[in-house]
Structures are given as structure tokens and as C-alpha cells.
């Protein structure tokens, strides 16, 4: 299993998420057919090359298994059905309107563009640590597509590619400050723009500037709290997915926390912003799908 997880990280897949608990690659059902097929070929080729046996189920998910015969497929089908019934009983909440299988939505944040224009002519490279930065910049200035873009994760990189950007690098660390250190050698002597929210929690800009890389922070959007008239009461044993420090702040403003709740953090940076009485569990990968898989794996 560790070998498969290492392979997943090395391949930097856009359209497949590795489910560690069930040892399988889950296809993004909303993905572009041609793009996901190319990735399917690359993934299955690498699995074969590494002598990792697998089969493909009816959902185009790739199941890691040493056996590929009818009995094994029926066992997998029954297990999937049983797991689906079990998962329906779980109350897993994502604090936005993002659609993720097995999770419910409790929207607490939204993002809004914070400026009408931005000048990019002087920059040799753009750094993104979220999909929102890419999406909002695309709505303001189309010229960003001509500038090499450096993405913190595959999900951010996926947004860059889908909008026609010039993807130059995908980080492996997936966390702000660690990502900044990955960029030092790659951005030497370049004029860089870190494109993101007006308020950021990572020290990425300072780290780059301290290493002789001229980096500006372009805060082009802001996170807005969706407030409820009364505090929300969620069911006992709910599992809450927190995707940023902002979701933590606004959750405790709008929802009554119960001792039976469990918290999933999308990464180590977000983990640092929980109150002392909450002990979050960090997801294996910095995606909402990975957070949901981690939530599903909890007893």
C-alpha cells in the first residue's frame, strides 16, 4: 500500500484520487473524458511497470488487487454496496458549496473579487496556492495565461491547465511555507507575483524575498462569511471538514461544537488554527475528496 501511495504522489494525478483505506484510485466523475483517459493510460502503465496488480470496476475506478476474476469482482461490488449503505449514515460536512460524494454542504464561506484590474506585465512567474486565486485572476486579466504558473498542488494545477494557463511546476509538499522553500531554486532571479486572497496565513512572500527572489503579494479576492440568524445545531457524531483557517473561524461563529464531533483538517497550516479543545485529523492529501475519504475511514 505504501508503494502505491508513493506512486500516486509521484504521478501528480489530476483526475484520480487515491483512497488509502480501500486501496483504490477513484476517478473524478466530472473530469474531461479525453484528459482523464490519458491519465488512466499513464496510471495503469505505471502500475504494470511496477508489477502492481489491479482491475477496473464499472465506475472506471482502479482497484489494487492481486486477483482479477469474477469472484473478486463480485466481492468488490458487494463491499462497495455495503460501504455505500454504511456511508449514508455518516454526517460529513463540507463548509462550502463544493459537491463531493458522501459529504453534505454547510456553506459558511464564499469568495469575491477584491479588485477590478491587475497589472502583470512586469512578472516572470505567478505563484498560486489555491484554485480561487486562479479562478479570480482569470476573471480579471487574461494575460496571466502567458506567464509560467507555479501551483502548490495538483488541484490548483488542474485549474490552471483547464483555464489554459502555462503550468510550470506542481509542488510536492502541499503546504504554504514548505512550498515556498521548494520554489527558491526554481524562481531565482525572477520577478514573481504570489496571487491569492487579501489575507494569507502562509509566510510564502517573505520566504521568497528573504532568499533574493523579488516577490509581490497580489491580493485579488477576499473570503466572506455566510452568517446564519441562529447558531446551527448539527447531529451528534458529525465529521466536519475544514479547508482553511477561515472555515475554522466562521464555523465556531455559526455552529455549536459538540464533544462527539470530529474535525478533519485539509493540511498542516489549517491544523494550527483550531482551538485547543479540538484535536483535528489531517487528510492524506490537500483535496476535499481526500478529506472526505479520511472522514469515511473513521470508525
Secondary structure as the mmCIF struct_conf table of DSSP 4:
data_model
#
loop_
_struct_conf.conf_type_id
_struct_conf.id
_struct_conf.beg_label_comp_id
_struct_conf.beg_label_asym_id
_struct_conf.beg_label_seq_id
_struct_conf.end_label_comp_id
_struct_conf.end_label_asym_id
_struct_conf.end_label_seq_id
HELX_RH_AL_P HELX_RH_AL_P1 UNK A 2 UNK A 11
TURN_TY1_P TURN_TY1_P1 UNK A 12 UNK A 12
BEND BEND1 UNK A 14 UNK A 15
STRN STRN1 UNK A 16 UNK A 19
TURN_TY1_P TURN_TY1_P2 UNK A 20 UNK A 23
STRN STRN2 UNK A 24 UNK A 27
TURN_TY1_P TURN_TY1_P3 UNK A 29 UNK A 30
BEND BEND2 UNK A 31 UNK A 31
HELX_RH_AL_P HELX_RH_AL_P2 UNK A 33 UNK A 49
TURN_TY1_P TURN_TY1_P4 UNK A 50 UNK A 51
STRN STRN3 UNK A 54 UNK A 56
TURN_TY1_P TURN_TY1_P5 UNK A 58 UNK A 59
BEND BEND3 UNK A 60 UNK A 60
STRN STRN4 UNK A 62 UNK A 64
BEND BEND4 UNK A 66 UNK A 66
BEND BEND5 UNK A 69 UNK A 69
HELX_RH_AL_P HELX_RH_AL_P3 UNK A 70 UNK A 88
TURN_TY1_P TURN_TY1_P6 UNK A 89 UNK A 89
STRN STRN5 UNK A 92 UNK A 94
BEND BEND6 UNK A 95 UNK A 97
TURN_TY1_P TURN_TY1_P7 UNK A 101 UNK A 102
STRN STRN6 UNK A 104 UNK A 105
STRN STRN7 UNK A 109 UNK A 113
BEND BEND7 UNK A 116 UNK A 116
TURN_TY1_P TURN_TY1_P8 UNK A 121 UNK A 122
BEND BEND8 UNK A 124 UNK A 124
STRN STRN8 UNK A 125 UNK A 128
BEND BEND9 UNK A 129 UNK A 130
HELX_RH_AL_P HELX_RH_AL_P4 UNK A 131 UNK A 140
HELX_RH_3T_P HELX_RH_3T_P1 UNK A 142 UNK A 146
BEND BEND10 UNK A 147 UNK A 147
STRN STRN9 UNK A 148 UNK A 151
BEND BEND11 UNK A 152 UNK A 153
HELX_RH_AL_P HELX_RH_AL_P5 UNK A 154 UNK A 162
TURN_TY1_P TURN_TY1_P9 UNK A 163 UNK A 164
STRN STRN10 UNK A 166 UNK A 170
BEND BEND12 UNK A 172 UNK A 173
BEND BEND13 UNK A 175 UNK A 175
HELX_RH_AL_P HELX_RH_AL_P6 UNK A 176 UNK A 183
TURN_TY1_P TURN_TY1_P10 UNK A 184 UNK A 189
STRN STRN11 UNK A 191 UNK A 197
BEND BEND14 UNK A 198 UNK A 199
BEND BEND15 UNK A 202 UNK A 202
HELX_RH_AL_P HELX_RH_AL_P7 UNK A 204 UNK A 210
TURN_TY1_P TURN_TY1_P11 UNK A 211 UNK A 212
STRN STRN12 UNK A 214 UNK A 225
BEND BEND16 UNK A 229 UNK A 230
STRN STRN13 UNK A 232 UNK A 232
HELX_LH_PP_P HELX_LH_PP_P1 UNK A 234 UNK A 235
TURN_TY1_P TURN_TY1_P12 UNK A 236 UNK A 237
STRN STRN14 UNK A 239 UNK A 242
BEND BEND17 UNK A 244 UNK A 244
HELX_RH_AL_P HELX_RH_AL_P8 UNK A 245 UNK A 254
STRN STRN15 UNK A 255 UNK A 255
TURN_TY1_P TURN_TY1_P13 UNK A 259 UNK A 260
STRN STRN16 UNK A 262 UNK A 265
BEND BEND18 UNK A 266 UNK A 267
HELX_RH_AL_P HELX_RH_AL_P9 UNK A 268 UNK A 271
TURN_TY1_P TURN_TY1_P14 UNK A 272 UNK A 273
BEND BEND19 UNK A 274 UNK A 274
TURN_TY1_P TURN_TY1_P15 UNK A 276 UNK A 277
STRN STRN17 UNK A 281 UNK A 282
BEND BEND20 UNK A 284 UNK A 287
HELX_RH_AL_P HELX_RH_AL_P10 UNK A 288 UNK A 297
#
